[in-house]
Amino acid sequence: MAKKSDYVIGDIYQGGYSTLKPSSDDLFMGYRLDASRVGAPTKPDTANQIQQVNMLLNQGIVPIEVQTLPPEVFDQIPKQHFTELRRAAKLGGAKMSVHAPLIEASGMTREGWSDSTRELAERQLWDVVQKSHEMDENGGIPITIHSSGIPGKEMEMTKEGPQEAVIQAINQETHQVQRLKREMKYYPGEDLDKGIIFTPQRELDALNNTDWQNSLYTLVHQQHEADKIIGEYSKDILPFIENGAINKEAVLQSEVGDQALGQLRNAEAYLEDARLHINGLFNKAYKYGTEEDKIKLRKISEEYGKELEKIEGDVWNVGQKSHAIQGVINALGGISPKTFIPIEDWAVEQSSKTFANVALKSYEKYGDKSPTISIENLYPGMAFGYADEMKRLITKSRDTFVEEGMKKGLSSSEAKEKAEKIIGMTLDVGHLNIQKKGGYKDEDLQKEVKEMSKFVKHVHLTDNFGYSDSHLSPGMGNVPFKKILEELEKKGFQGNAVVEAGGLVQHFGTSPYPFALEAMGSPIYSMKMAPYWNQTSGLQQGYFGGYGGMLPQKNYETFGAGFSQLPAELGGKIGGGTGRISGNPME
């Protein structure tokens, strides 16, 4: 039996939370971001964005991003609403941004691609820019636009570093896309225990070579058929050759004349088909060949043209015509044009035109108040899911802006300055984190951010576990927010960060914003000092969290809360016409 002296009553009331005590909250990521820079998006599937913005303003959220992702929903917003959104933002002190509808900037659609579909995408994005500008009083509103919606490459981290696991190759003529993956193959005569590793690049080279050889085979077949006929016809007219030339009149007057002429015309038909096929192949080779190939092709063209001038229109010279075509076939056999290329290479050329043209139109109309074209990185498996691709896309877009701007009277330095101001990047940290499914680690992601950081003008905060874009609130997955945000800070990034946590809203029906403030360790008060949102659990427990079995609520109200909870006759505020010793007894 315990002695009376062994029985100790501990502190019943633990007191308020100390801001000097480190937080044990597992949401806190170790990097503090002011609440004035932590924002939220509107619901993306409704045109009633005024209601959505008001709901966020009522929560005290400052950065608000209008997100209407389906293009048809964006088109259902009345133009007057954009002006009303500007007024609401001004009254509520909000900082507005926009996520553009999901419009493919390259112009690629399910039905295929043409320059007209790219121009349509450009016009749609220009419409988004004009409407977004109406929400922005001071200018420079960030407009996030997806870099792409088409499939792209996937990388794997190996001992030797990152290696391509999958690439998407596009046929530049048909715009059909083929998926090429890294795989082991086994061929006769090779070491079957080891096999042969075919990288996606090796598969791409083989694809281009096969495509070109198949095209040449058709041409060779046509020329071969013509030569067979010419061989037979040569026997018939051999007796009519005089001094190295054909006596055409003698042939036609002979018994074999009609037959020989028919053979010549059949051979001519085959050679004409071959000539037309040569034109198509030559065009492909010149468009998609290397600069070295083009030098060879110019020489081939000159020689072939001279040969045709000698024999054009003379059916009796099919032999010389066949010889000329044979020379072109032999020359084309030494060239291998890149008809198939990685889809990112193709999309950079197309999408950069769209982004640059939209940005230039914006600058021409709005000047220094032009909205910011902020291109968002995608995730592995989609084009522009890695830092090197994003750098190429943004750099090419800026370069195109400069080229077109100089044509319209801007100086080179001025055009470059405006391009860097207007065209930038939205870094989606959740998309970045999905590189982990390829074996990337936190330090690898930090290197990716370092490569992109100088372009970043806007940030999307969302968490996941590295395998899918699950859109959790920060701190609920394994995104290395601290390393990423510190890397951005080194480059002077002071923009806003919008929390895209639709997954939390969808499945749990709760606002992610309080969780995001905890994860970011945002100061509760505007003085930007302690206490912080990641300490609210301790503060709440001290001041508002209930009193437990030792101090029932009624006792606390009566004896522990000052005079305010006492009956009126004792100086308190409890009324109701009952005295302190009348009515229900104290519980």
C-alpha positions as CSV (number, residue, x, y, z in Angstrom):
1,M,0.0,0.0,0.0
2,A,1.3,3.4,-1.0
3,K,2.2,5.7,1.8
4,K,0.5,9.1,2.1
5,S,3.8,10.8,1.5
6,D,4.2,9.1,-1.9
7,Y,1.0,10.6,-3.2
8,V,1.6,13.8,-5.1
9,I,-0.9,15.9,-7.0
10,G,0.6,17.4,-10.1
11,D,-0.3,20.8,-11.8
12,I,-3.9,20.8,-12.7
13,Y,-3.7,23.8,-14.9
14,Q,-0.7,23.6,-17.3
15,G,-0.8,27.3,-18.2
16,G,-0.5,29.0,-21.6
17,Y,1.7,27.8,-24.5
18,S,5.2,29.2,-24.5
19,T,6.3,30.7,-27.8
20,L,9.9,30.0,-26.6
21,K,9.2,26.3,-26.6
22,P,9.8,24.5,-29.9
23,S,6.7,23.3,-31.6
24,S,6.0,19.6,-31.7
25,D,3.5,20.0,-34.5
26,D,4.4,17.5,-37.3
27,L,2.9,19.7,-40.0
28,F,5.5,22.5,-39.6
29,M,8.0,22.2,-42.5
30,G,10.7,24.3,-40.8
31,Y,10.4,27.3,-43.2
32,R,8.2,30.3,-42.2
33,L,6.1,32.0,-44.9
34,D,4.0,35.1,-44.0
35,A,0.3,34.5,-44.1
36,S,0.0,37.4,-46.5
37,R,1.9,35.3,-49.0
38,V,0.0,32.0,-48.5
39,G,-3.1,31.9,-50.8
40,A,-5.8,29.6,-51.9
41,P,-7.6,28.9,-55.2
42,T,-11.2,29.2,-56.0
43,K,-13.3,26.1,-57.0
44,P,-12.3,25.4,-60.6
45,D,-15.6,24.0,-62.0
46,T,-17.9,26.9,-61.5
47,A,-18.4,30.1,-63.3
48,N,-19.6,31.9,-60.1
49,Q,-16.2,33.1,-59.2
50,I,-17.5,36.1,-57.4
51,Q,-19.1,33.8,-54.8
52,Q,-15.9,31.8,-54.6
53,V,-13.7,34.9,-54.1
54,N,-16.0,36.2,-51.4
55,M,-15.8,32.9,-49.5
56,L,-12.0,33.1,-49.5
57,L,-12.1,36.8,-48.5
58,N,-14.3,35.9,-45.5
59,Q,-11.6,33.5,-44.4
60,G,-9.1,36.3,-44.3
61,I,-7.1,34.9,-47.3
62,V,-5.0,37.5,-49.1
63,P,-3.5,35.8,-52.2
64,I,-6.5,34.4,-54.1
65,E,-6.2,32.6,-57.4
66,V,-9.2,32.4,-59.8
67,Q,-9.1,28.9,-61.2
68,T,-11.6,27.9,-63.9
69,L,-9.8,25.0,-65.5
70,P,-12.4,23.8,-68.1
71,P,-12.4,26.3,-71.0
72,E,-16.1,26.1,-71.4
73,V,-16.6,27.2,-67.7
74,F,-14.3,30.2,-68.1
75,D,-16.3,31.2,-71.1
76,Q,-19.5,31.2,-69.0
77,I,-18.2,34.0,-66.7
78,P,-19.9,37.3,-67.7
79,K,-17.4,40.0,-68.6
80,Q,-18.8,42.3,-65.9
81,H,-17.8,39.8,-63.3
82,F,-14.1,40.4,-63.9
83,T,-14.6,44.1,-63.0
84,E,-16.6,43.0,-59.9
85,L,-13.8,40.7,-58.9
86,R,-11.3,43.6,-59.1
87,R,-13.5,45.7,-56.8
88,A,-14.0,42.8,-54.3
89,A,-10.2,42.3,-54.2
90,K,-9.6,45.9,-53.6
91,L,-12.1,46.1,-50.7
92,G,-10.8,42.9,-49.2
93,G,-7.1,43.7,-49.7
94,A,-6.6,40.6,-51.8
95,K,-3.7,39.9,-54.2
96,M,-5.2,38.3,-57.3
97,S,-3.8,35.7,-59.7
98,V,-5.3,33.5,-62.3
99,H,-4.9,29.9,-63.4
100,A,-5.8,29.9,-67.1
101,P,-8.1,27.2,-68.5
102,L,-6.4,24.0,-69.7
103,I,-5.5,25.1,-73.2
104,E,-2.7,23.3,-75.1
105,A,-0.3,26.0,-76.2
106,S,1.3,23.9,-78.9
107,G,-2.1,23.5,-80.6
108,M,-2.0,19.7,-80.5
109,T,-5.5,18.2,-80.1
110,R,-6.9,14.6,-80.2
111,E,-7.7,15.2,-83.8
112,G,-4.1,16.1,-84.6
113,W,-2.1,19.3,-85.2
114,S,-2.0,22.1,-87.6
115,D,-0.8,25.7,-87.4
116,S,-4.4,26.8,-87.4
117,T,-5.1,24.9,-84.1
118,R,-2.0,26.5,-82.6
119,E,-3.3,29.9,-83.6
120,L,-6.6,29.1,-82.1
121,A,-4.9,28.3,-78.8
122,E,-3.1,31.6,-79.0
123,R,-6.4,33.5,-79.5
124,Q,-7.9,31.7,-76.5
125,L,-5.0,32.5,-74.2
126,W,-5.1,36.2,-75.4
127,D,-8.7,36.3,-74.3
128,V,-7.7,35.0,-70.9
129,V,-5.1,37.7,-70.6
130,Q,-7.5,40.5,-71.4
131,K,-10.1,39.2,-68.9
132,S,-7.5,38.7,-66.2
133,H,-6.2,42.2,-66.6
134,E,-9.7,43.5,-65.6
135,M,-9.1,41.9,-62.2
136,D,-5.8,43.7,-61.6
137,E,-5.7,47.4,-60.7
138,N,-1.9,47.7,-60.3
139,G,-0.8,45.5,-63.2
140,G,1.4,42.4,-63.4
141,I,-1.3,39.9,-62.4
142,P,0.3,36.4,-62.6
143,I,-1.5,34.1,-65.1
144,T,-0.5,30.5,-64.7
145,I,-0.6,28.5,-67.9
146,H,0.1,24.8,-68.2
147,S,3.3,24.3,-70.1
148,S,1.7,21.3,-71.9
149,G,-1.1,18.7,-71.9
150,I,0.7,16.2,-74.1
151,P,2.6,13.1,-73.0
152,G,6.3,13.5,-72.4
153,K,9.4,11.7,-71.1
154,E,10.1,9.9,-67.9
155,M,13.5,9.7,-66.1
156,E,15.0,7.2,-63.8
157,M,17.8,8.0,-61.3
158,T,20.6,5.4,-61.6
159,K,24.1,5.1,-60.2
160,E,25.3,6.9,-63.3
161,G,22.8,9.7,-62.8
162,P,19.4,10.4,-64.4
163,Q,18.7,8.3,-67.4
164,E,15.7,8.4,-69.8
165,A,13.3,5.6,-69.2
166,V,10.6,6.7,-71.6
167,I,10.4,9.3,-74.4
168,Q,7.5,10.2,-76.6
169,A,8.5,10.6,-80.2
170,I,6.4,12.6,-82.6
171,N,6.4,12.2,-86.4
172,Q,7.0,15.7,-87.7
173,E,5.0,15.0,-90.8
174,T,1.9,13.1,-89.5
175,H,2.2,14.3,-85.9
176,Q,1.5,10.8,-84.6
177,V,3.2,10.0,-81.3
178,Q,5.0,6.8,-80.4
179,R,6.1,5.8,-76.9
180,L,9.7,4.5,-76.7
181,K,10.9,2.9,-73.5
182,R,14.2,1.6,-72.1
183,E,14.2,-2.2,-72.4
184,M,16.3,-5.3,-72.7
185,K,16.3,-7.2,-76.1
186,Y,17.7,-10.5,-77.1
187,Y,19.1,-11.2,-80.6
188,P,20.6,-14.3,-82.2
189,G,24.4,-14.3,-82.1
190,E,24.5,-12.1,-79.0
191,D,25.2,-13.0,-75.4
192,L,21.7,-14.1,-74.3
193,D,22.6,-14.0,-70.6
194,K,23.3,-10.3,-70.8
195,G,21.0,-9.2,-73.6
196,I,21.2,-5.7,-75.2
197,I,19.9,-2.6,-73.5
198,F,18.0,-0.5,-75.9
199,T,17.7,3.1,-74.5
200,P,14.8,5.3,-75.7
201,Q,17.4,7.3,-77.8
202,R,18.6,4.1,-79.5
203,E,15.0,3.2,-80.2
204,L,14.5,6.6,-81.7
205,D,17.5,6.3,-83.9
206,A,16.3,2.9,-85.1
207,L,12.8,4.3,-85.7
208,N,14.1,7.1,-87.9
209,N,16.4,4.7,-89.8
210,T,13.6,2.2,-90.4
211,D,11.2,4.9,-91.6
212,W,13.7,6.3,-94.0
213,Q,14.8,2.9,-95.4
214,N,11.1,1.9,-96.0
215,S,10.6,5.2,-97.9
216,L,13.7,4.5,-100.0
217,Y,12.6,0.9,-100.7
218,T,9.4,2.1,-102.5
219,L,11.6,4.4,-104.6
220,V,14.1,1.6,-105.4
221,H,11.2,-0.7,-106.4
222,Q,9.8,1.8,-108.8
223,Q,13.2,2.4,-110.4
224,H,13.8,-1.4,-110.6
225,E,10.6,-2.0,-112.4
226,A,11.5,0.7,-114.9
227,D,14.9,-0.9,-115.5
228,K,13.4,-4.3,-116.2
229,I,11.3,-2.9,-118.9
230,I,14.2,-0.9,-120.3
231,G,16.3,-4.1,-120.4
232,E,13.7,-5.8,-122.5
233,Y,13.2,-2.9,-124.8
234,S,16.9,-2.5,-125.3
235,K,17.1,-6.0,-127.0
236,D,14.4,-5.0,-129.4
237,I,16.0,-1.7,-130.5
238,L,19.6,-2.8,-130.4
239,P,19.7,-3.4,-134.2
240,F,18.5,0.1,-134.8
241,I,21.3,1.9,-133.0
242,E,23.6,3.8,-135.4
243,N,26.7,5.6,-134.2
244,G,25.5,5.4,-130.6
245,A,22.1,6.9,-131.3
246,I,18.7,5.3,-131.9
247,N,17.2,5.5,-135.4
248,K,13.7,6.3,-134.1
249,E,12.0,6.3,-137.5
250,A,13.5,2.9,-138.3
251,V,12.2,1.4,-135.1
252,L,8.7,2.7,-135.6
253,Q,8.6,1.3,-139.2
254,S,9.8,-2.1,-138.0
255,E,7.7,-5.1,-136.7
256,V,8.7,-4.3,-133.1
257,G,8.1,-0.6,-133.3
258,D,4.7,-0.4,-131.6
259,Q,5.8,-2.9,-128.9
260,A,9.0,-1.0,-128.2
261,L,7.2,2.3,-127.9
262,G,4.7,0.7,-125.5
263,Q,7.5,-0.6,-123.3
264,L,9.1,2.8,-123.3
265,R,5.9,4.4,-122.2
266,N,5.5,1.9,-119.4
267,A,9.1,2.5,-118.2
268,E,8.4,6.3,-118.4
269,A,5.4,5.8,-116.1
270,Y,7.4,4.0,-113.5
271,L,10.1,6.6,-113.7
272,E,7.6,9.4,-113.4
273,D,6.3,7.8,-110.2
274,A,9.9,7.5,-109.0
275,R,10.5,11.2,-109.8
276,L,7.5,12.3,-107.8
277,H,8.6,10.0,-104.9
278,I,12.1,11.5,-105.1
279,N,10.5,15.0,-104.7
280,G,8.7,13.9,-101.5
281,L,11.8,12.2,-100.0
282,F,14.1,15.1,-100.9
283,N,11.7,17.5,-99.2
284,K,11.6,15.3,-96.1
285,A,15.4,15.0,-96.1
286,Y,15.9,18.7,-96.5
287,K,13.4,19.7,-93.8
288,Y,14.5,17.2,-91.2
289,G,18.1,16.6,-92.0
290,T,21.1,18.0,-90.3
291,E,23.1,21.0,-91.6
292,E,25.7,18.6,-93.0
293,D,22.9,16.7,-94.8
294,K,21.6,19.9,-96.3
295,I,25.1,20.6,-97.8
296,K,25.0,17.2,-99.5
297,L,21.4,17.7,-100.7
298,R,22.2,21.0,-102.4
299,K,24.9,19.2,-104.4
300,I,22.6,16.3,-105.2
301,S,19.9,18.8,-106.4
302,E,22.3,20.6,-108.7
303,E,23.5,17.4,-110.4
304,Y,20.1,16.0,-110.7
305,G,18.7,19.2,-112.3
306,K,21.5,19.2,-114.9
307,E,20.7,15.5,-115.9
308,L,17.0,16.2,-116.2
309,E,17.6,19.2,-118.5
310,K,19.3,17.0,-121.0
311,I,16.5,14.4,-121.3
312,E,13.3,16.1,-120.2
313,G,10.3,15.2,-122.5
314,D,12.1,12.6,-124.6
315,V,10.5,9.1,-124.1
316,W,13.4,7.5,-126.0
317,N,15.9,8.6,-123.2
318,V,14.3,6.6,-120.4
319,G,17.7,4.9,-119.8
320,Q,19.4,8.2,-119.1
321,K,16.4,9.2,-116.9
322,S,16.7,6.0,-114.9
323,H,20.5,6.6,-114.5
324,A,19.8,10.1,-113.1
325,I,17.2,8.7,-110.6
326,Q,19.6,6.0,-109.6
327,G,22.2,8.6,-108.7
328,V,19.7,10.4,-106.4
329,I,18.7,7.1,-104.8
330,N,22.3,6.3,-104.0
331,A,22.9,9.8,-102.6
332,L,19.7,9.8,-100.4
333,G,20.8,6.4,-99.0
334,G,23.6,8.2,-97.2
335,I,21.3,10.5,-95.3
336,S,19.0,9.7,-92.4
337,P,16.6,12.6,-91.6
338,K,15.1,12.9,-88.2
339,T,11.5,12.5,-89.0
340,F,10.8,11.4,-85.5
341,I,12.0,13.6,-82.7
342,P,11.3,13.8,-78.9
343,I,7.9,15.5,-78.5
344,E,9.5,18.2,-76.2
345,D,11.7,19.3,-79.1
346,W,8.7,19.8,-81.3
347,A,6.5,21.4,-78.6
348,V,9.2,23.9,-77.7
349,E,9.1,25.3,-81.2
350,Q,5.3,25.5,-81.3
351,S,4.4,26.5,-77.7
352,S,7.1,29.2,-77.6
353,K,5.4,31.0,-80.5
354,T,2.1,31.0,-78.6
355,F,3.6,32.2,-75.3
356,A,5.8,34.9,-77.0
357,N,3.0,36.2,-79.2
358,V,0.5,36.4,-76.4
359,A,3.1,38.2,-74.2
360,L,4.0,40.6,-76.9
361,K,0.3,41.5,-77.6
362,S,-0.1,42.0,-73.8
363,Y,2.8,44.4,-73.7
364,E,1.7,46.3,-76.7
365,K,-1.7,46.9,-75.2
366,Y,-1.0,47.2,-71.4
367,G,2.7,48.3,-71.3
368,D,4.3,47.9,-67.9
369,K,1.0,46.8,-66.5
370,S,1.0,43.8,-68.6
371,P,0.0,40.5,-66.9
372,T,2.7,38.0,-66.3
373,I,2.7,34.9,-68.4
374,S,3.7,32.3,-65.9
375,I,4.3,28.9,-67.4
376,E,3.7,25.9,-65.1
377,N,5.9,22.8,-64.9
378,L,4.2,19.5,-65.4
379,Y,5.0,16.1,-63.9
380,P,6.9,13.1,-65.3
381,G,5.0,11.5,-68.1
382,M,3.9,14.9,-69.4
383,A,6.0,17.2,-71.6
384,F,8.0,19.7,-69.6
385,G,8.2,17.8,-66.4
386,Y,11.9,18.4,-65.8
387,A,14.1,21.5,-65.2
388,D,16.0,21.3,-68.5
389,E,12.8,21.2,-70.5
390,M,11.3,24.2,-68.6
391,K,14.5,26.2,-69.1
392,R,14.4,25.5,-72.9
393,L,10.7,26.4,-73.2
394,I,11.0,29.7,-71.2
395,T,14.2,30.7,-72.8
396,K,12.9,30.0,-76.3
397,S,9.7,32.0,-75.5
398,R,11.7,35.0,-74.4
399,D,14.0,34.8,-77.4
400,T,11.0,34.7,-79.7
401,F,9.5,37.7,-77.9
402,V,12.7,39.6,-78.4
403,E,12.9,38.7,-82.1
404,E,9.3,39.7,-82.8
405,G,9.5,42.8,-80.5
406,M,12.5,44.1,-82.5
407,K,10.5,43.8,-85.7
408,K,7.9,46.1,-84.1
409,G,10.4,48.8,-83.0
410,L,11.8,47.7,-79.6
411,S,15.5,47.8,-79.1
412,S,17.3,44.6,-78.3
413,S,17.9,45.5,-74.7
414,E,14.4,46.8,-74.1
415,A,12.8,43.7,-75.7
416,K,15.0,41.5,-73.5
417,E,14.1,43.4,-70.4
418,K,10.4,43.2,-71.1
419,A,10.6,39.5,-72.0
420,E,12.2,38.6,-68.7
421,K,9.6,40.6,-66.8
422,I,6.5,39.3,-68.6
423,I,7.4,35.7,-69.3
424,G,8.3,33.5,-66.3
425,M,7.4,30.3,-64.5
426,T,5.0,29.0,-61.9
427,L,6.7,26.3,-59.9
428,D,4.3,23.6,-58.8
429,V,6.2,21.8,-56.1
430,G,3.7,18.9,-56.1
431,H,4.4,18.2,-59.8
432,L,8.1,18.4,-59.1
433,N,7.8,15.9,-56.3
434,I,6.4,13.2,-58.6
435,Q,9.9,12.8,-60.0
436,K,10.4,10.6,-56.9
437,K,8.6,7.7,-58.6
438,G,11.7,7.6,-60.9
439,G,14.1,7.3,-57.9
440,Y,14.8,11.1,-57.4
441,K,15.5,12.1,-53.8
442,D,15.0,15.4,-52.0
443,E,18.5,16.6,-52.9
444,D,17.8,15.9,-56.6
445,L,14.6,17.9,-56.5
446,Q,16.6,20.8,-54.9
447,K,19.0,20.7,-57.9
448,E,16.0,20.8,-60.2
449,V,14.7,23.9,-58.3
450,K,18.1,25.5,-58.5
451,E,18.0,25.2,-62.3
452,M,14.6,26.8,-62.6
453,S,14.7,29.3,-59.7
454,K,15.7,32.3,-61.7
455,F,12.5,32.0,-63.8
456,V,10.1,31.5,-61.0
457,K,7.5,34.3,-60.4
458,H,4.7,32.3,-58.8
459,V,4.4,29.1,-56.7
460,H,1.8,26.4,-56.2
461,L,2.1,24.6,-52.9
462,T,0.6,21.1,-52.8
463,D,1.8,17.9,-51.2
464,N,1.9,14.3,-52.2
465,F,3.9,11.1,-51.8
466,G,5.8,11.2,-55.0
467,Y,3.6,8.9,-57.1
468,S,0.5,10.9,-58.1
469,D,-0.7,14.5,-58.0
470,S,-2.9,13.9,-54.9
471,H,-3.2,17.6,-53.9
472,L,-2.8,17.4,-50.2
473,S,-2.2,20.4,-47.9
474,P,1.5,21.1,-47.2
475,G,3.0,18.9,-44.5
476,M,0.7,15.9,-45.3
477,G,3.0,14.2,-47.8
478,N,6.8,14.1,-48.4
479,V,7.5,17.2,-50.5
480,P,10.7,18.9,-49.2
481,F,9.1,22.3,-48.8
482,K,11.9,23.7,-46.7
483,K,14.7,22.9,-49.2
484,I,12.6,24.1,-52.1
485,L,11.6,27.4,-50.6
486,E,15.1,28.2,-49.3
487,E,16.4,27.6,-52.8
488,L,13.9,30.1,-54.2
489,E,14.7,32.6,-51.5
490,K,18.4,32.5,-52.5
491,K,17.3,33.8,-55.9
492,G,15.3,36.6,-54.3
493,F,11.8,35.1,-54.9
494,Q,9.3,37.2,-52.9
495,G,6.1,36.2,-54.8
496,N,3.0,34.5,-53.5
497,A,2.3,30.8,-53.0
498,V,-1.1,29.4,-53.7
499,V,-2.1,26.2,-51.8
500,E,-3.7,23.7,-54.3
501,A,-5.2,21.2,-51.9
502,G,-8.4,20.1,-53.6
503,G,-7.8,16.5,-52.6
504,L,-8.3,17.5,-48.9
505,V,-11.4,19.4,-49.7
506,Q,-12.9,16.7,-51.9
507,H,-12.4,13.8,-49.5
508,F,-12.6,15.4,-46.1
509,G,-14.8,18.4,-46.7
510,T,-12.5,20.8,-44.8
511,S,-10.6,23.9,-45.7
512,P,-6.8,23.3,-46.2
513,Y,-5.9,26.9,-45.3
514,P,-5.4,26.5,-41.5
515,F,-3.3,23.4,-42.1
516,A,-1.2,25.3,-44.7
517,L,-0.6,28.1,-42.2
518,E,0.5,25.6,-39.7
519,A,2.8,23.9,-42.2
520,M,4.3,27.2,-43.2
521,G,4.7,28.4,-39.6
522,S,3.1,31.7,-40.5
523,P,3.0,34.4,-37.8
524,I,-0.5,34.8,-36.3
525,Y,-0.2,38.6,-36.1
526,S,0.9,41.1,-38.7
527,M,4.0,42.1,-36.8
528,K,5.6,39.0,-38.2
529,M,6.7,37.6,-34.9
530,A,5.7,34.8,-32.5
531,P,3.3,33.2,-31.9
532,Y,3.0,31.3,-35.1
533,W,0.2,29.2,-36.6
534,N,2.1,26.0,-35.9
535,Q,1.7,26.8,-32.2
536,T,-2.0,27.2,-32.2
537,S,-2.7,23.8,-30.7
538,G,-0.7,24.7,-27.6
539,L,-2.4,28.1,-27.3
540,Q,-5.8,26.6,-27.7
541,Q,-5.2,24.0,-25.1
542,G,-4.1,26.7,-22.6
543,Y,-6.9,29.2,-23.1
544,F,-9.9,27.6,-24.8
545,G,-9.5,23.8,-24.7
546,G,-11.8,22.7,-21.8
547,Y,-11.0,22.0,-18.2
548,G,-11.3,18.3,-17.6
549,G,-12.8,16.3,-14.9
550,M,-11.0,18.1,-12.0
551,L,-12.5,21.5,-12.9
552,P,-16.0,21.1,-14.3
553,Q,-17.3,23.8,-16.6
554,K,-19.7,25.2,-14.1
555,N,-17.1,25.4,-11.3
556,Y,-14.7,27.2,-13.6
557,E,-17.3,29.7,-14.7
558,T,-18.3,30.4,-11.1
559,F,-15.0,30.4,-9.3
560,G,-12.2,30.7,-11.8
561,A,-13.3,33.2,-14.4
562,G,-13.3,36.5,-12.6
563,F,-16.5,38.5,-11.7
564,S,-18.1,38.3,-15.1
565,Q,-19.6,34.8,-14.6
566,L,-21.0,35.6,-11.1
567,P,-24.6,36.4,-10.4
568,A,-25.6,40.0,-10.9
569,E,-26.1,40.7,-7.2
570,L,-22.4,39.8,-6.7
571,G,-21.2,42.1,-9.4
572,G,-21.3,39.6,-12.3
573,K,-23.3,39.4,-15.4
574,I,-25.5,36.3,-14.9
575,G,-29.1,37.4,-14.7
576,G,-32.4,35.7,-15.3
577,G,-34.2,36.7,-12.1
578,T,-32.7,34.1,-9.9
579,G,-30.6,34.6,-6.9
580,R,-27.4,32.8,-6.1
581,I,-29.2,30.6,-3.6
582,S,-32.4,30.1,-5.6
583,G,-33.2,28.1,-8.7
584,N,-31.2,24.9,-9.6
585,P,-28.5,23.9,-7.2
586,M,-24.9,24.1,-8.4
587,E,-23.9,21.1,-10.4
